[in-house]
Amino acid sequence: MKILIVDDEQHVREAVKLLIDWEQLGIDEIYEADNGDSAIEVLGNIQPEIVITDMRMPNRDGVELLAWMKEKGRKSKTIVISGYDDFHLVRSSMKYGGQDYLLKPIDPEQLMEALQKAKQSWEQEDQARRLDQQRSIEINQIKPVYRDKLFSTMISEAGAGGQVTVPSVLKEEFQLDRATECQVIILSTGMLEPQISRKFDGNRDLLTFCLINVCNEILKPKNNGFAFRYWNSEHEIIILLWDRLADWEDLLAQITEGIVKSIHGRFHYGVGHKQAFPTGLSLSYQEARAALKQRNLLKDNSYVHCSEQGFKTGIHSLSIAAYEERFRLAVWSGKEKDIETAVESFLENARLLPVITQEQIELWRFEYESMLSRWRQELAAKQDIQASAEPSSSLPLYVLLDEQGRLSLELCRRELLNGLSAFAALTGAGGNKEHSIMRDIARYMEQNYNREVTLQDISERFYLSREYISRRFKQELGENVFDYLGRIRVEKAKLLLQNPNLKIAQIAEMVGYDDDKYFSKVFKKFEGQSPNQYRKL
């Protein structure tokens, strides 16, 4: 602890220092000042827990010093030592927070008692301040999540057709008692540009956090809306507007500019119509959602989609379920040519569609996963094979998009061929015993080396347990899955390193590593030298 002794008489300061056992009190730093002005100068550099001051001093006296400390919010405990038994001085001392008023000549026992009381008071108040600070930190951590939940609940209540309650905490914070209209805009993180997906794959929470921060930095100054994570949908950020609704286009332009600067990517927005607040929240949300789901993925169009621009569901529909029998026969034949022909027959009709929406893609994915799930159950009944114990989950939709964020039917073709060929290998159909599913897994990694590939992804894709894949892959190919993937990435990186215009960090990202330091470590493991050393050679 620190203490400041303020008195214009040096012998008094020396006496105070000699009379007390400072080590016993736990005070290890003692500072001095000979008047109020010099004391303020010292207080500008240190924060003493206790201040002992005289009252009558030249320049700024003790009363003025105490008044200054109170005005500046200084938390130091103060003890007054004075040669004057003056009611005015005593009252001033108490008024400005003085804890004790001792008369000269100084009594050592009284001074020690006053110091112990001051120390105890300081420690109690400091502990209370720390608890308040900790509570404040915890509240600030919980507050954004709590707000997200409250806003999400309002949209759900509006959709249920019941009474929509605007929580009082939101009314107070955002002055929502004056809001009469609202508009919902959805920022979608479901179908991303591939470069953004690769960058944030496996860390979608960080992406959501960054996007919400950018949105609210623009919304907060005008208090015309708020962006939050929608609890009922994993890939939706809601931008809720309740003021200056006519300016929504300018607002989205500002948000997009901020996102491009911070994340270097663009995102799609679904825009609902203006509705009554709060009863129209759900209707505006549904309009925004429909605008996103019904946008044409074949066109390189705007990133902003209004509900009137959407296409009616089912006008241009194509079902994978209608091709199930053709796919089944091709898979059970075990011949790659038959599988390619079956897939091509589906894609021929897909290419004729003038419109393919996100809604259509999600339907295809559902039908495809359901079809494979049924086949897996049939296979489990026929063969003694170790299947994945966990249910299959859909691959992210972004794997079907090209670098411009448009749907690529060639990528759809590759996904179908990979999945059906892998299942054909799993069945052992056609008597082709040399065809190994581990080779298919190796080929899958060769085709997807530039994005994050986990053992769980492979397990779900090929319907095998992670343990089984790890054991069999090493048996058949002589190294574990991730060493194999690392070797592929390093070979690709060696080609890219020949281009002097590419930075090491860029190359790391291009071959599937977010962290260039980790990339360098993997490269050195395989090549015995760093990427920079390889480039120089």
C-alpha positions, 0 to 999 in steps of 0.5 A: 500500500502507499501513503502520502503525508502532506504538511508544510513542516518537515519535522512533522512529516518526519515525526509521522514517519518515525512514530508508526511501524509501517511494515506492520500496517503493510504500507511499503511506499511513503510519499511527502508534500509540503502543501496542497499544490505539491500534493496534487502534483504527487497525486497526478502520478500515484494513487495512494490508499491513505492521505495524511494532511495538515489543514493550515498550509501555504498556497492550497490548504488542507480544506482545498486539497480535500475538496479537490480530491472529492471533486476528482473522485479520489478513493483515498482514505484521508486523516487530518492532523491539525494544530487547530481545534476549530469547528469549521475545520473539523466540519470541512474535514468531515464534509470532504470525506476525512475519516479522522481529525487528530490534534497536534502534538501527535499521539502515536496510539491515536495515529496508529488506530486511525491508520488501521481504521483507514486501511480496513475501510479502504480494503472493504471498499476496494473489495466491494469495487472489485465485486461490482467490476466483476458483476459489470463484466459478467453483465456485459458478457451476458447482455448481448446474448440476452438481447438476442434472445428477447428480440428473437422471442418477439419475432416468434411471438408475432409468428404465433399470432398471440400478444407480442410483448416488448420487454421493458429493458428493450424499451428503455435501451432502444426507446422502442415505446416510440416505434410504430413500424418495423422492417426485417432484413436477414443477413444470410451466412448459409451460402457464402462465397467460397473464400469466406467459407474457407476462412471461417470454416469451423469458426462460424461464431467468430464470423457472426460476431464480426458481422453483428459488430459491423452492423451495430457500429452503423446502427447505434449512432442513429438508434434506428435499428439493431442487429442480432443473432436469430436464435431460431436459425443457425445461419441468419443475422437479423437487422431489425429497423424501427426508424428511418425505414425509407433509408434502408438501401443506404443503410445496407450500402454502408453495412456492406462497405464496412463488411468488405473492409473488415472481412473482405467478402460480400453477403446476401440480404433478404429484405422484408416489407415495412410492417406494424411494430411489433405485431408485423415482425414475423410477417416482415421476417417471413418475407425476408426469408422467402426473398433469400430462399427464392433468389435465382442462384444461376444468375450473378445478380444483386446481393440484396433481394426483396420479397417481390423479386422472389420466384414462386415455389414449385414453378421450376421444380426437379426432384432427385427422388424421381431418379432414385431407382436409376441411381440405385441400379447404377450404384448396385452395378458397381460400374463408374460408367453407369453412375456417371450416366445416371448423374448426367441424366439428372443434370441434363434436366437441371441445366434446362431450368431457368431458375434454381433457388436456394429452396430447390437446392435444400430440397435436393439435399434433403432428398439425396440424404434421405435416399442414402440413409435408406440405402445404408439401412438396407446395406446394414441388413445385408452386410456386416459392415461398421457404419457410422453410429452418428446420423449423417448431416448435410454438407454445407451448401457453399460447396456447390457455389463457384468463386462468384457465389453462383450455383455450379452444376459442375460442382453438383455433378462432382458431389453426386459422383463422389457420394454415389461412387463411395456408396458403390465401393462400400457395397462391394457391388459388381465383384470389383474387389480391387476398388477400395473405399479408402482410395475414394477417401484419398481422392476426396481429399485431393479434390478438397484440399483447399478447404477444412477437411475433418475426420468427422466430415469424411465419416459423415460423407462415406458412412463409416466410423472415424475409428474405422477410417483411421485404421483402414486408411493407414493399413491401405495407404501407409500413412494416416489421413492427415499426413496424407492430406498434409502431403497433398497440400504441401505439393500444391504449395510447392507449385504456388511458391514458384509465383513470387507475387504470392505471399506465404499467408496467401498460399497458406490460405489457398491450400487450406490453412488459416494460420500461415505459421502452422502452414510453415510448420507442416511444410517444414515437416515434409520438406525439411525446410521452410516455405521461404527457404524453398522459394529461395532455392 
